[in-house]
Each structure stands twice: as C-alpha cells, then as structure tokens.
Amino acid sequence: MPAVSDLLDNLDWVEVPAGELLMGTPEEELPRLWERVKDLPVERSWFLKECPRRTVRVDRFVIARVPLTVAQFSALAVGVELPATVTGKPDHPVAVPYAVAERLVCRLADATGRPVRLPAEEQWERAARGDDDREYPWGDKFRPELANIGEGSQGDTTPVGSYPAGASPFGVLDMAGNLDEWTSTGYAPYPGAPTEVPEVESWALDPHVTRGGGWNHGRDAARCARRHGLYGPGPVGLRLALDT
C-alpha cells in the first residue's frame, strides 16, 4: 500500500496564483441573468445570494484538477484508517457526507503534515472563474457539450475529467457538472447583501455551501457564481486543496 503522502503526490495538482477574484454577481445584472434562466424551475431569490459582487484577494493555493474519485477516496481512507465505505465506479467522483469529507482532510493533514483542506468558497470560485467575470468556467455562454449538467446531463456521473474542453482558465476540470462539490465555507449572506437574502438557510440539510452543480441539476448551477447547498439527499463530491 503506498504511503498517504505518495498518494497525495500522485494526484494531479493545479497551482492557482494569488490574485483578485470578482466574486458574486452585481445586483444590476440580475434582470439579464433571469432572462437567461427563466425557462428553468428556478426562483429569483436564489440568485440574490450571489449579491453584491465584490473584489476578494485570494492567496496562492493548489487545487486538484479533478474531484476525488471513488478509487482515490478508498485508497486515502484506508491510508488514514477512515472508517467509511463508498460505492460507485472507480474513476467516477466519490459522493460523501460533509462530515466524512472533513474527517478525511483532517486525517490527511495529520498523517502528512501538509495543509490539506476542502477549498473555501472564494478559492473554489477563483479556480473556476480565473481573473475575469465569465459566467461559466469556459466562458459566458452555456454549452451543453462541455459539462455533465442541465441539457448536457448524462443521467448519472461520468468519469472525472471527461470534459477537457470545459476547463477553467487555470485548467481545472469538472468545475461545472458531474457532482456538486463541498466547500469548507458555511452559508452566510455576502457583506452588503440585499435584505431579502436569508441569514440562515434553515431548510438546508447541511450548512456548508456547495458549488458547481451536478448531473441532476439545471444549467443555472453550472455558473461560477452560483451558491448552492445540500437541499435534498445529495449526492455531493469533494475536491482537495492545499494552502501554500
């Protein structure tokens, strides 16, 4: 069995340089955004959670190019004696509860002495969006052939990295679709959010923000700024990150 540190080293890591993130959505853009998604079963209030847009300085970090697979999770979990079992095809993204994802990264950090973590919400959005205000990881127009979501959904997960043309500006894959992904950030309104934005999402099954959307979501969840959550029985995947 390879050492845990070797398993981590063998993941495909992408460096995201320090920079300024245009995080969220300007409130004045919501009418145009609504025109693009009003054919979907969505509510206007969902998009208010992205407001207002603000500039956030994000330090350099490293993030996995693709979500953790079932095979990788199983190997890492054994390596840190994590008592969890998962099912699914080995090269597909693993789906786990937040508590299991958090326990895994804590055990990995303890076992290796490395700053392993789930990405914070602003880190995830920077990895997806890059230096500009693009709507999707690949640009400003939804393209169903670039992600396993919405009109492009395959009806289930696909092997990670199956959509290389849908890469983010930094070359990170699957930032839209396949599985929604955990972040380490607990839900709260953005500073200066519209008054209609709830302080707490009491209906969520977990308080942490998820990002990216999955095969079971509409194309609106593929947007870089879209803040989602666990509102049903799942599934949710995870992507590892390292602070530097």
N, C-alpha and C positions, 0 to 999 in steps of 0.2 A: 504494500500500500504506500503510495507516495506521501511524503510529508505534507502537512497542511500548507506550509509556506510554498512548496513546489506547486501544489495545486493552484494556489493564488497566482503564482508567477506565470503559470501556463494559460491563465485567462487572457483574452485579447483586450488590452487596456488602451484607452484613448486619453491623451492629455488635453484638457480644456484650459486654455490660457486665462490668466486674470483679465478681467475686462468689465465693461459696463453693460448690464442687461436692461433692455427696455421691457420691464416686467408688467404683465397685465394688458388691459385694453382701455384706451381712452373712452370715457363715457359718451363723448360726442360721436363715437364710431358705432355705438350700439344699434341705431336705426339701420345703417347699412349692413351690419352683421346680421340683424334679424331678417332682412330681406333674403339673405343667402341661405338661411336655415329654417324659414317659417314653414316649409313643406314637411319638416320633421316633427315628431311628437316631443317638442321641447317647450320650455317656458322662458319668457323674457327674464324672469328673476334669476335664472341660473347664470346668466351672463353678467349680471350686476356684481357677482362675487369677484369678477376679474378687474373691477374698477376701484380706484383710478389707476391709470398707468403711472409708473414711477421708475426712475433710473436707480438701479441697485448695483453697487460694486460687488463683484463676485471674485474671490481669490482663486488662484490657480488650484485645480483639483484634477484627479484622474477618475475616469468612469469606465465601466465595462462597455465594450462596443455593443454587446447584445445582452438581453436578460439572462439570468441564470437558468440553465436547462435542468431537466429532471435528473439527468446523469450527473451533472456537476454538483447539484444540490446533494444528491445521495452520497457522492464521494466526500464532499466537505462536511456533511453532517456526521458521517462515520468518523472522520478525522478529528472532530471535536466532541465526539460522543454525544451528539444531539439526538435525543430520543424522539425522532419524528420519522414517519414513513410517508412517502409520496407515490403517486401513481401517474402514469402517462408515458408517452413515447420518449425515449432517452434524449432526443435532440429538440424536443419541444420545450417551451418555457414552463418552469415549475410554478404551481399555484399554491400559496400557503397563507395562513392567517398572519396578521401583523405580529402577534406575539412570537410566532415561530421565526419570522424574518428577523426580528430584533434580537432574538436569542442567538440566532446564527451569527449575525455580525459581531455581537458581543463576544461570543466564544472564539470567533476567528481573530478578533483583535487581541484577546487574552492569549491565545495559543501562539500567535506570530509576533506580537509586539508592534504590529502595523496598524495604522489608523483606518481600519475597515469600518464602513458605515453604509447605511442607506442614504442616498442623496437627499439633501434638503430640497425643498420646493424650488428655491431660486437656482440651485445647482442643476436640477433637472431641466428647468426651462431654459437656462443658458446653453446646456448641452444640445437641446432641441432647436433653439432659435438662433444661436450664434450672436452676431453683432448687430443685426438689423431687426426689423419688426415684422418679418414674414409671418404669415398666418399658420402655415404648416411646416414641418421640418424641411421639406423640399422646395417650398415657395409659397405663393399666395393663392393658388388655385387647388382645390381638392382634386386628386387624380386617383380613381379607384384602383388602378393597376399598381399603385405604389405602396399599398398598405392593406392589411387584413382587417378591414373595418368598413362599416357602412355599406355602400353599394359594392365595395370590393371584398366583402366578407366571404370567407371560405366555409363558414358554418361551424368552424372549430379552430383550434390553434393550428399553426403551421410550424415547421422547423424554424428556429431562430435564424435571423439573417437572410430570410428568403426574399427580401425586397431590397437589394442593394441600391437600386435607383432611387429609393425613398430615403437615402441617407441625409442626416442633418449636415449643416455646414462644416462640422468637425469630423464627419464620417461616422457618427454614431447611428446605429441601425435600430429599427423597430421602436422608434420614439413615437410612432403612431400605430395603433392597432396591435393585433395578436392578443396580448393581455394588458389590461390596465396594470399600472405599477405603483407600488408603495413608495411614498417619500417619508422622511423622518419628521416632517412638519405637521403639527397638529392644526386643525382648521381654526382660523380666526379671520375676521374681516381684514382687508388691507387697510393701512392707515389712511384716513380720509375717505373711507368707503361710503357710498350712498346710504342714507338712513334706513332704506328698505332691506339692506343686507343683514341677515340674522347674526347675532353674536355667537350663537351655538346652533349647530345642526343636530337637534335632538333626535331626529329621525334616522341619522346615520348609525350603522351597526358598528362603526369604529371611528374614532375622532380624527384619524390621520388623513391627509389629503392624498389622493391618488392622481396619477397623470397618464396621459397617452391614449386612454381608451382601449377597448379590446374588440375581438371579433364579434362580440354580442352587443356592441354599441353603434350608434349612428355616427355619421361623419363629423358631427359637431365636436365629438370627444377627441378627434384627431388633432384639433387645433393646439398650437403650442401654449396658448394662454389658458386653455380650458382647465378649470379646477373641478375635479370630480371627487368621489368618495365611495365608500362601501355602503350602498343603499339597499342592496339585496344580498343573496347568499354567495356572491363572488362570481367568478374567481379573480384573484389578484396575484400578479407576479412580483418579482423583485430583481433589481439591478444593483450590483455592488459599486461602491465608490471608495476612493481613498483621498483623504485630505493630505496636502503636501506642505 
